[in-house]
């Protein structure tokens, strides 16, 4: 049972105990808080924004989920285009303006994902974890941020390199 805000019971004049361990980890046991931390990290890794919906800032979570679902929809469209009209997809990615748009979007998503990971760490409340678990969870957040955000940043760099190469090839060809 969870409450959106602590209410004072009539009989004892004390705040009610908040028993939802996902939203209120203070009431959970140490092993439950550790499981909660790993669960929230996995949610952030696979569905960015879902940890915020479950246990944190729901407004931020809704925004992140909108971005996540939009990216999934665009990925599905790209796969369908690759199967049905490969030339259209190649034209989109070799166009300097659309590739610039993809680069900017990838960098924005990388920054947003980093913010979501840091917010998830705030939601986890490492101070409530056992000392050994604090280091493991914090290290996992750092590794996951490097893997996800670093991969997106490196992908943006590679797309920019290809964009520059295509632009210079076609500019060199038009001069002769």
LUMSELO-703352 format. One record per residue (C-alpha): residue number from 1; x, y, z. Coordinates in steps of 0.2 Angstrom, whole numbers, plus 2048, in hexadecimal, padded with zeros to 3 digits. Layout:
# residues N
<k = NUM; u = X; v = Y; w = Z>
...
# end
This chain:
# residues 176
<k = 1; u = 800; v = 800; w = 800>
<k = 2; u = 807; v = 811; w = 7FC>
<k = 3; u = 801; v = 823; w = 7FF>
<k = 4; u = 805; v = 832; w = 7F4>
<k = 5; u = 809; v = 83C; w = 804>
<k = 6; u = 80B; v = 837; w = 816>
<k = 7; u = 7FA; v = 839; w = 81F>
<k = 8; u = 7F8; v = 83A; w = 831>
<k = 9; u = 7ED; v = 82C; w = 839>
<k = 10; u = 7DF; v = 831; w = 844>
<k = 11; u = 7E3; v = 826; w = 852>
<k = 12; u = 7F6; v = 828; w = 855>
<k = 13; u = 7FA; v = 839; w = 84D>
<k = 14; u = 809; v = 831; w = 844>
<k = 15; u = 80C; v = 831; w = 831>
<k = 16; u = 807; v = 821; w = 829>
<k = 17; u = 815; v = 815; w = 824>
<k = 18; u = 818; v = 815; w = 812>
<k = 19; u = 81A; v = 803; w = 80D>
<k = 20; u = 81D; v = 803; w = 7FA>
<k = 21; u = 830; v = 7FF; w = 7F9>
<k = 22; u = 832; v = 805; w = 7E7>
<k = 23; u = 82C; v = 816; w = 7EA>
<k = 24; u = 831; v = 818; w = 7FD>
<k = 25; u = 841; v = 80E; w = 800>
<k = 26; u = 843; v = 814; w = 812>
<k = 27; u = 836; v = 807; w = 817>
<k = 28; u = 83E; v = 7F8; w = 80E>
<k = 29; u = 84C; v = 7EC; w = 814>
<k = 30; u = 85D; v = 7ED; w = 80E>
<k = 31; u = 85C; v = 7DF; w = 802>
<k = 32; u = 84C; v = 7E6; w = 7FB>
<k = 33; u = 854; v = 7F7; w = 7F8>
<k = 34; u = 862; v = 7EF; w = 7EF>
<k = 35; u = 856; v = 7E5; w = 7E4>
<k = 36; u = 84D; v = 7F6; w = 7E1>
<k = 37; u = 85D; v = 7FF; w = 7DC>
<k = 38; u = 861; v = 7F1; w = 7CF>
<k = 39; u = 84F; v = 7F1; w = 7C9>
<k = 40; u = 84F; v = 804; w = 7C6>
<k = 41; u = 860; v = 803; w = 7BD>
<k = 42; u = 859; v = 7F6; w = 7B1>
<k = 43; u = 849; v = 800; w = 7AE>
<k = 44; u = 854; v = 80F; w = 7AA>
<k = 45; u = 85F; v = 805; w = 79E>
<k = 46; u = 851; v = 7FC; w = 794>
<k = 47; u = 843; v = 809; w = 795>
<k = 48; u = 84A; v = 81A; w = 79A>
<k = 49; u = 83D; v = 824; w = 7A4>
<k = 50; u = 834; v = 815; w = 7AB>
<k = 51; u = 83E; v = 816; w = 7BC>
<k = 52; u = 838; v = 827; w = 7BE>
<k = 53; u = 826; v = 822; w = 7BB>
<k = 54; u = 827; v = 814; w = 7C7>
<k = 55; u = 831; v = 81C; w = 7D5>
<k = 56; u = 836; v = 82E; w = 7D2>
<k = 57; u = 831; v = 83E; w = 7C8>
<k = 58; u = 823; v = 839; w = 7BE>
<k = 59; u = 823; v = 848; w = 7B3>
<k = 60; u = 835; v = 845; w = 7AE>
<k = 61; u = 831; v = 833; w = 7AB>
<k = 62; u = 822; v = 837; w = 7A0>
<k = 63; u = 82D; v = 842; w = 795>
<k = 64; u = 83B; v = 835; w = 794>
<k = 65; u = 82F; v = 827; w = 790>
<k = 66; u = 828; v = 832; w = 781>
<k = 67; u = 839; v = 834; w = 77B>
<k = 68; u = 83D; v = 821; w = 77D>
<k = 69; u = 82D; v = 81C; w = 774>
<k = 70; u = 830; v = 829; w = 766>
<k = 71; u = 842; v = 822; w = 763>
<k = 72; u = 83B; v = 810; w = 763>
<k = 73; u = 82E; v = 815; w = 756>
<k = 74; u = 83B; v = 81D; w = 74B>
<k = 75; u = 846; v = 80E; w = 74D>
<k = 76; u = 838; v = 803; w = 747>
<k = 77; u = 835; v = 80F; w = 738>
<k = 78; u = 847; v = 80E; w = 734>
<k = 79; u = 847; v = 7FB; w = 734>
<k = 80; u = 837; v = 7FB; w = 729>
<k = 81; u = 83F; v = 807; w = 71D>
<k = 82; u = 84F; v = 7FC; w = 71D>
<k = 83; u = 844; v = 7ED; w = 718>
<k = 84; u = 838; v = 7F6; w = 70C>
<k = 85; u = 841; v = 805; w = 704>
<k = 86; u = 854; v = 804; w = 708>
<k = 87; u = 858; v = 812; w = 6FC>
<k = 88; u = 84C; v = 81E; w = 706>
<k = 89; u = 855; v = 81A; w = 716>
<k = 90; u = 866; v = 81C; w = 70E>
<k = 91; u = 861; v = 82D; w = 707>
<k = 92; u = 85B; v = 833; w = 718>
<k = 93; u = 86B; v = 82E; w = 720>
<k = 94; u = 877; v = 835; w = 713>
<k = 95; u = 86E; v = 846; w = 712>
<k = 96; u = 878; v = 852; w = 71C>
<k = 97; u = 869; v = 85A; w = 725>
<k = 98; u = 861; v = 84A; w = 72B>
<k = 99; u = 871; v = 843; w = 730>
<k = 100; u = 875; v = 853; w = 73A>
<k = 101; u = 863; v = 851; w = 742>
<k = 102; u = 867; v = 83F; w = 747>
<k = 103; u = 878; v = 845; w = 74E>
<k = 104; u = 870; v = 853; w = 759>
<k = 105; u = 862; v = 847; w = 75E>
<k = 106; u = 86F; v = 839; w = 763>
<k = 107; u = 878; v = 846; w = 76E>
<k = 108; u = 868; v = 84C; w = 776>
<k = 109; u = 863; v = 83B; w = 77A>
<k = 110; u = 874; v = 837; w = 781>
<k = 111; u = 873; v = 846; w = 78D>
<k = 112; u = 861; v = 842; w = 791>
<k = 113; u = 865; v = 830; w = 795>
<k = 114; u = 873; v = 836; w = 7A0>
<k = 115; u = 867; v = 841; w = 7AA>
<k = 116; u = 85B; v = 833; w = 7AC>
<k = 117; u = 869; v = 827; w = 7B3>
<k = 118; u = 86E; v = 835; w = 7BF>
<k = 119; u = 85C; v = 837; w = 7C4>
<k = 120; u = 85A; v = 825; w = 7C6>
<k = 121; u = 869; v = 825; w = 7D2>
<k = 122; u = 861; v = 832; w = 7DC>
<k = 123; u = 851; v = 828; w = 7DD>
<k = 124; u = 85B; v = 819; w = 7E2>
<k = 125; u = 861; v = 823; w = 7F1>
<k = 126; u = 872; v = 81B; w = 7F3>
<k = 127; u = 874; v = 821; w = 805>
<k = 128; u = 866; v = 814; w = 809>
<k = 129; u = 870; v = 805; w = 802>
<k = 130; u = 87D; v = 7FB; w = 80A>
<k = 131; u = 88F; v = 802; w = 808>
<k = 132; u = 895; v = 7F4; w = 7FD>
<k = 133; u = 885; v = 7F6; w = 7F2>
<k = 134; u = 887; v = 809; w = 7F1>
<k = 135; u = 897; v = 806; w = 7E8>
<k = 136; u = 890; v = 7F9; w = 7DC>
<k = 137; u = 881; v = 803; w = 7D8>
<k = 138; u = 88A; v = 813; w = 7D5>
<k = 139; u = 897; v = 809; w = 7CA>
<k = 140; u = 889; v = 801; w = 7C0>
<k = 141; u = 881; v = 812; w = 7BD>
<k = 142; u = 892; v = 819; w = 7B7>
<k = 143; u = 895; v = 80A; w = 7AC>
<k = 144; u = 883; v = 80A; w = 7A5>
<k = 145; u = 885; v = 81D; w = 7A1>
<k = 146; u = 895; v = 81A; w = 798>
<k = 147; u = 88E; v = 80C; w = 78E>
<k = 148; u = 87E; v = 814; w = 789>
<k = 149; u = 882; v = 827; w = 788>
<k = 150; u = 894; v = 823; w = 782>
<k = 151; u = 88D; v = 818; w = 774>
<k = 152; u = 881; v = 825; w = 76E>
<k = 153; u = 88F; v = 832; w = 76E>
<k = 154; u = 89A; v = 827; w = 765>
<k = 155; u = 88D; v = 823; w = 758>
<k = 156; u = 889; v = 836; w = 756>
<k = 157; u = 89C; v = 838; w = 753>
<k = 158; u = 89C; v = 82A; w = 746>
<k = 159; u = 88D; v = 831; w = 73D>
<k = 160; u = 895; v = 842; w = 73D>
<k = 161; u = 8A5; v = 83B; w = 735>
<k = 162; u = 89B; v = 832; w = 727>
<k = 163; u = 891; v = 842; w = 725>
<k = 164; u = 8A1; v = 84C; w = 723>
<k = 165; u = 8A8; v = 83F; w = 717>
<k = 166; u = 899; v = 83F; w = 70C>
<k = 167; u = 898; v = 852; w = 70C>
<k = 168; u = 8AB; v = 854; w = 707>
<k = 169; u = 8AA; v = 846; w = 6F9>
<k = 170; u = 89B; v = 84F; w = 6F1>
<k = 171; u = 8A2; v = 860; w = 6F3>
<k = 172; u = 8B2; v = 85A; w = 6EB>
<k = 173; u = 8A9; v = 852; w = 6DD>
<k = 174; u = 89F; v = 862; w = 6D9>
<k = 175; u = 8AF; v = 86D; w = 6D7>
<k = 176; u = 8B6; v = 863; w = 6C8>
# end
